Amino acid sequence: MNHEQLMTEIREANLTYLMLAQRMIRDDPAQALYRLGISEEVAELIASITSGQLLKIASGSVLLCHMRGIDEAVWSLLSHQTDNSVTKRLHANIVMSSQVAQSL
């Protein structure tokens, strides 16, 4: 992948992320705060961004969404598919929820 392709994909990811975040915040603000891992102030800013502003922000070269600080144990729970994968995913979600709550 060359540099130009990478920048195009980052812009597309940013636009998709911002559009999804706006929709989530407008539909269910409390759930959006939890799922996006953002503060209420940031949610209000994202919700108020116009389409033009959204396009301008998304066109930057910095990836706006990020992976949460998930440790190796959680990644292991999420990535190993076994007969009790539902239980492992539930456990991983509980661990990640506690990490989000601690960071807010």
ZAMARGU-4260 file (C-alpha; in steps of 0.2 Angstrom, whole numbers, plus 5000, padded with zeros to 4 digits):
<rodrens>
0) 5000/5000/5000 | 5007/5017/4995 | 5006/5033/5005 | 4992/5040/4995 | 4981/5024/4997
5) 4985/5025/5016 | 4979/5043/5017 | 4963/5039/5007 | 4959/5025/5019 | 4962/5035/5034
10) 4950/5049/5027 | 4937/5036/5024 | 4939/5028/5041 | 4938/5045/5049 | 4922/5050/5039
15) 4914/5033/5043 | 4918/5035/5061 | 4912/5053/5063 | 4896/5049/5054 | 4893/5034/5065
20) 4897/5043/5081 | 4885/5058/5077 | 4871/5045/5073 | 4875/5036/5089 | 4875/5052/5100
25) 4859/5059/5092 | 4850/5042/5094 | 4856/5037/5112 | 4868/5049/5120 | 4871/5038/5136
30) 4874/5023/5125 | 4886/5032/5114 | 4896/5039/5128 | 4899/5021/5134 | 4902/5013/5117
35) 4913/5027/5110 | 4922/5030/5126 | 4920/5049/5125 | 4915/5062/5138 | 4899/5071/5137
40) 4907/5087/5132 | 4916/5078/5117 | 4899/5070/5112 | 4891/5087/5112 | 4904/5094/5101
45) 4903/5079/5089 | 4884/5080/5088 | 4885/5099/5084 | 4897/5097/5069 | 4889/5102/5052
50) 4892/5091/5037 | 4905/5103/5030 | 4914/5103/5046 | 4913/5084/5047 | 4921/5082/5030
55) 4935/5095/5034 | 4939/5086/5050 | 4938/5069/5042 | 4950/5074/5028 | 4965/5076/5040
60) 4979/5063/5040 | 4977/5058/5058 | 4966/5043/5062 | 4952/5049/5074 | 4946/5033/5080
65) 4958/5022/5091 | 4959/5006/5100 | 4955/5007/5118 | 4969/5002/5130 | 4964/4984/5129
70) 4977/4972/5137 | 4983/4956/5131 | 4971/4945/5142 | 4956/4954/5134 | 4963/4952/5116
75) 4965/4934/5120 | 4947/4932/5126 | 4941/4941/5110 | 4952/4932/5097 | 4951/4914/5103
80) 4936/4905/5095 | 4931/4890/5106 | 4915/4881/5111 | 4912/4894/5125 | 4917/4910/5114
85) 4901/4918/5119 | 4906/4917/5138 | 4923/4924/5133 | 4917/4938/5123 | 4905/4943/5138
90) 4919/4942/5150 | 4930/4953/5138 | 4915/4966/5137 | 4914/4967/5156 | 4933/4970/5157
95) 4932/4983/5144 | 4917/4991/5152 | 4927/4993/5168 | 4942/5000/5159 | 4930/5014/5151
100) 4922/5018/5168 | 4939/5020/5176 | 4945/5032/5162 | 4930/5043/5164
</rodrens>
